[in-house]
Amino acid sequence: MSSFINSFRAVLWSFLGVRKGRDREKDFAQLRPLHVIIAAVLCAVIFVGVLVAIVSVVTR
């Protein structure tokens, strides 16, 4: 479970675009690709959901 949480954390840092090189290298060595893909899809769905919610509130 901690591997998935670490994958989620790495994806969130990637969304922000800030990540130290040594941390990125550590992520590449430790994280499972499947966890990273699942975390990225979840983050994208949450991001789109938040955008849709904001737009629906603003356009009322």
DSSP file (Angstrom, degrees, kcal/mol; ACC not computed):
  #  RESIDUE AA STRUCTURE BP1 BP2  ACC     N-H-->O    O-->H-N    N-H-->O    O-->H-N    TCO  KAPPA ALPHA  PHI   PSI    X-CA   Y-CA   Z-CA
    1    1 A M     >        0   0    0      0, 0.0     4,-1.9     0, 0.0     3,-0.2   0.000 360.0 360.0 360.0 -35.0    0.0    0.0    0.0
    2    2 A S  H  >  +     0   0    0      1,-0.2     4,-2.6     2,-0.2     5,-0.2   0.819 360.0  59.1 -68.1 -27.9    2.8    2.4    0.7
    3    3 A S  H  > S+     0   0    0      2,-0.2     4,-2.0     1,-0.2    -1,-0.2   0.897 106.2  47.7 -64.8 -38.8    4.1    1.9   -2.8
    4    4 A F  H  > S+     0   0    0      2,-0.2     4,-2.6     1,-0.2    -2,-0.2   0.900 111.6  50.0 -68.2 -39.3    0.8    3.1   -4.2
    5    5 A I  H  X S+     0   0    0     -4,-1.9     4,-2.4     2,-0.2    -2,-0.2   0.908 111.1  49.1 -64.9 -41.0    0.9    6.1   -1.8
    6    6 A N  H  X S+     0   0    0     -4,-2.6     4,-2.3     2,-0.2    -1,-0.2   0.875 111.1  50.4 -64.5 -36.9    4.4    6.9   -3.0
    7    7 A S  H  X S+     0   0    0     -4,-2.0     4,-2.3     2,-0.2    -2,-0.2   0.913 110.0  50.0 -65.3 -42.4    3.2    6.6   -6.6
    8    8 A F  H  X S+     0   0    0     -4,-2.6     4,-2.3     1,-0.2    -2,-0.2   0.910 111.1  49.4 -61.9 -42.9    0.4    9.0   -5.9
    9    9 A R  H  X S+     0   0    0     -4,-2.4     4,-2.2     1,-0.2    -2,-0.2   0.906 110.7  49.9 -63.3 -42.3    2.8   11.4   -4.3
   10   10 A A  H  X S+     0   0    0     -4,-2.3     4,-1.9     1,-0.2    -2,-0.2   0.888 110.7  49.9 -64.7 -38.9    5.1   11.2   -7.3
   11   11 A V  H  X S+     0   0    0     -4,-2.3     4,-2.3     2,-0.2    -2,-0.2   0.908 109.2  51.6 -66.9 -41.1    2.2   11.8   -9.7
   12   12 A L  H  X S+     0   0    0     -4,-2.3     4,-1.7     1,-0.2    -2,-0.2   0.913 109.9  49.1 -62.9 -41.6    1.1   14.8   -7.8
   13   13 A W  H  X>S+     0   0    0     -4,-2.2     4,-1.5     1,-0.2     5,-1.5   0.878 110.0  52.6 -63.5 -36.0    4.6   16.3   -7.9
   14   14 A S  H  <5S+     0   0    0     -4,-1.9    -2,-0.2     2,-0.2    -1,-0.2   0.875 104.6  55.1 -67.2 -37.4    4.6   15.7  -11.6
   15   15 A F  H  <5S+     0   0    0     -4,-2.3    -1,-0.2     1,-0.2    -2,-0.2   0.888 111.2  45.4 -60.7 -38.3    1.3   17.5  -12.0
   16   16 A L  H  <5S-     0   0    0     -4,-1.7    -1,-0.2     2,-0.2    -2,-0.2   0.750 107.8-130.9 -76.6 -24.3    2.9   20.5  -10.3
   17   17 A G  T  <5 +     0   0    0     -4,-1.5     2,-0.5     1,-0.2    -3,-0.2   0.658  69.0 114.4  83.8  16.6    6.0   20.2  -12.4
   18   18 A V      < +     0   0    0     -5,-1.5     2,-0.3     2,-0.0    -1,-0.2  -0.973  28.4 135.9-123.8 121.6    8.4   20.4   -9.5
   19   19 A R        -     0   0    0     -2,-0.5     2,-0.1    -3,-0.1    -9,-0.0  -0.907  48.5-118.6-162.3 132.1   10.6   17.4   -8.5
   20   20 A K     >  -     0   0    0     -2,-0.3     4,-2.3     1,-0.1     5,-0.2  -0.432  26.3-122.6 -72.1 148.9   14.2   17.1   -7.6
   21   21 A G  H  > S+     0   0    0      1,-0.2     4,-2.3     2,-0.2     5,-0.2   0.882 110.8  49.9 -60.4 -41.7   16.4   15.0   -9.9
   22   22 A R  H  > S+     0   0    0      1,-0.2     4,-2.0     2,-0.2    -1,-0.2   0.869 110.8  50.2 -69.2 -33.9   17.5   12.6   -7.1
   23   23 A D  H  > S+     0   0    0      2,-0.2     4,-2.3     1,-0.2    -2,-0.2   0.894 109.9  51.1 -67.8 -39.0   13.9   12.1   -6.0
   24   24 A R  H  X S+     0   0    0     -4,-2.3     4,-2.3     2,-0.2    -2,-0.2   0.916 110.0  49.1 -62.8 -43.2   12.9   11.4   -9.5
   25   25 A E  H  X S+     0   0    0     -4,-2.3     4,-1.6     1,-0.2    -1,-0.2   0.896 110.3  51.0 -63.3 -40.0   15.7    8.8   -9.9
   26   26 A K  H  X S+     0   0    0     -4,-2.0     4,-1.7     1,-0.2     5,-0.2   0.899 109.3  51.6 -63.9 -40.2   14.6    7.2   -6.6
   27   27 A D  H  X S+     0   0    0     -4,-2.3     4,-2.7     1,-0.2    -2,-0.2   0.917 107.0  52.8 -62.0 -43.6   11.0    7.0   -7.8
   28   28 A F  H  < S+     0   0    0     -4,-2.3    -1,-0.2     1,-0.2    -2,-0.2   0.857 112.7  45.6 -60.5 -34.5   12.1    5.3  -11.0
   29   29 A A  H  < S+     0   0    0     -4,-1.6    -1,-0.2    -5,-0.2    -2,-0.2   0.804 124.4  29.2 -79.0 -29.4   14.0    2.7   -9.0
   30   30 A Q  H  < S+     0   0    0     -4,-1.7    -2,-0.2    -5,-0.1    -3,-0.2   0.787  96.8  87.0-105.5 -31.4   11.3    2.0   -6.4
   31   31 A L     <  -     0   0    0     -4,-2.7   -27,-0.1    -5,-0.2   -28,-0.0  -0.400  69.0-126.4 -83.2 149.2    7.8    2.5   -8.0
   32   32 A R     >  -     0   0    0    -29,-0.1     4,-1.9     1,-0.1     3,-0.3  -0.757  15.2-135.1 -89.2 134.7    5.8    0.0   -9.9
   33   33 A P  H  > S+     0   0    0      0, 0.0     4,-2.4     0, 0.0     5,-0.2   0.860 104.1  55.8 -58.7 -36.8    4.6    1.2  -13.3
   34   34 A L  H  > S+     0   0    0      1,-0.2     4,-2.4     2,-0.2     5,-0.2   0.905 107.4  49.0 -63.6 -40.7    1.1   -0.1  -12.8
   35   35 A H  H  > S+     0   0    0     -3,-0.3     4,-2.5     1,-0.2    -1,-0.2   0.893 110.7  50.8 -64.5 -39.5    0.7    1.9   -9.6
   36   36 A V  H  X S+     0   0    0     -4,-1.9     4,-2.4     2,-0.2    -2,-0.2   0.910 110.8  48.5 -65.4 -41.7    2.0    5.1  -11.3
   37   37 A I  H  X S+     0   0    0     -4,-2.4     4,-2.3     2,-0.2    -2,-0.2   0.930 113.2  46.7 -64.3 -45.8   -0.5    4.6  -14.2
   38   38 A I  H  X S+     0   0    0     -4,-2.4     4,-2.4     1,-0.2    -2,-0.2   0.921 113.7  48.5 -63.3 -43.7   -3.5    4.0  -11.8
   39   39 A A  H  X S+     0   0    0     -4,-2.5     4,-2.5     1,-0.2    -1,-0.2   0.890 111.0  51.0 -63.9 -39.3   -2.5    7.1   -9.7
   40   40 A A  H  X S+     0   0    0     -4,-2.4     4,-2.3     2,-0.2    -1,-0.2   0.906 110.6  48.1 -65.9 -41.3   -2.1    9.2  -12.8
   41   41 A V  H  X S+     0   0    0     -4,-2.3     4,-2.5     2,-0.2    -2,-0.2   0.925 112.5  49.2 -65.3 -43.5   -5.6    8.2  -14.1
   42   42 A L  H  X S+     0   0    0     -4,-2.4     4,-2.5     1,-0.2    -2,-0.2   0.923 112.0  48.4 -61.0 -44.6   -7.1    8.9  -10.6
   43   43 A C  H  X S+     0   0    0     -4,-2.5     4,-2.6     1,-0.2    -1,-0.2   0.900 111.3  50.1 -63.2 -40.5   -5.4   12.3  -10.5
   44   44 A A  H  X S+     0   0    0     -4,-2.3     4,-2.6     2,-0.2    -1,-0.2   0.911 111.1  48.7 -64.6 -42.2   -6.6   13.2  -14.0
   45   45 A V  H  X S+     0   0    0     -4,-2.5     4,-2.4     2,-0.2    -2,-0.2   0.917 113.3  47.1 -64.1 -43.1  -10.2   12.2  -13.2
   46   46 A I  H  X S+     0   0    0     -4,-2.5     4,-2.4     2,-0.2    -2,-0.2   0.920 112.1  50.7 -63.4 -43.4  -10.1   14.3   -9.9
   47   47 A F  H  X S+     0   0    0     -4,-2.6     4,-2.2     1,-0.2    -2,-0.2   0.925 112.3  45.5 -60.7 -47.0   -8.6   17.2  -11.8
   48   48 A V  H  X S+     0   0    0     -4,-2.6     4,-2.6     1,-0.2    -1,-0.2   0.898 111.9  52.9 -65.0 -40.2  -11.3   17.1  -14.5
   49   49 A G  H  X S+     0   0    0     -4,-2.4     4,-2.3     2,-0.2    -2,-0.2   0.899 109.2  48.5 -61.1 -41.7  -14.0   16.7  -11.9
   50   50 A V  H  X S+     0   0    0     -4,-2.4     4,-2.5     2,-0.2    -1,-0.2   0.914 111.7  49.8 -65.4 -42.5  -12.8   19.8  -10.0
   51   51 A L  H  X S+     0   0    0     -4,-2.2     4,-2.6     2,-0.2    -2,-0.2   0.923 111.1  48.8 -62.1 -44.0  -12.6   21.8  -13.2
   52   52 A V  H  X S+     0   0    0     -4,-2.6     4,-2.4     1,-0.2    -1,-0.2   0.905 111.7  50.0 -62.3 -41.5  -16.2   20.8  -14.2
   53   53 A A  H  X S+     0   0    0     -4,-2.3     4,-1.9     2,-0.2    -2,-0.2   0.909 111.2  48.5 -64.2 -42.1  -17.4   21.7  -10.7
   54   54 A I  H  X S+     0   0    0     -4,-2.5     4,-2.5     1,-0.2    -2,-0.2   0.931 112.6  48.1 -63.7 -45.6  -15.8   25.1  -10.8
   55   55 A V  H  X S+     0   0    0     -4,-2.6     4,-2.3     1,-0.2    -2,-0.2   0.898 110.7  51.0 -63.4 -40.3  -17.2   25.8  -14.3
   56   56 A S  H  < S+     0   0    0     -4,-2.4     4,-0.3     1,-0.2    -1,-0.2   0.867 112.6  46.4 -67.7 -34.2  -20.7   24.8  -13.2
   57   57 A V  H >< S+     0   0    0     -4,-1.9     3,-0.8    -5,-0.2    -2,-0.2   0.906 114.3  47.4 -70.7 -42.3  -20.6   27.0  -10.2
   58   58 A V  H 3< S+     0   0    0     -4,-2.5    -2,-0.2     1,-0.2    -1,-0.2   0.867 110.1  51.9 -68.8 -36.9  -19.2   30.0  -12.1
   59   59 A T  T 3<        0   0    0     -4,-2.3    -1,-0.2     1,-0.2    -2,-0.2   0.448 360.0 360.0 -84.1   1.4  -21.7   29.7  -15.0
   60   60 A R    <         0   0    0     -3,-0.8    -1,-0.2    -4,-0.3    -2,-0.1   0.489 360.0 360.0 -73.9 360.0  -24.8   29.6  -12.7
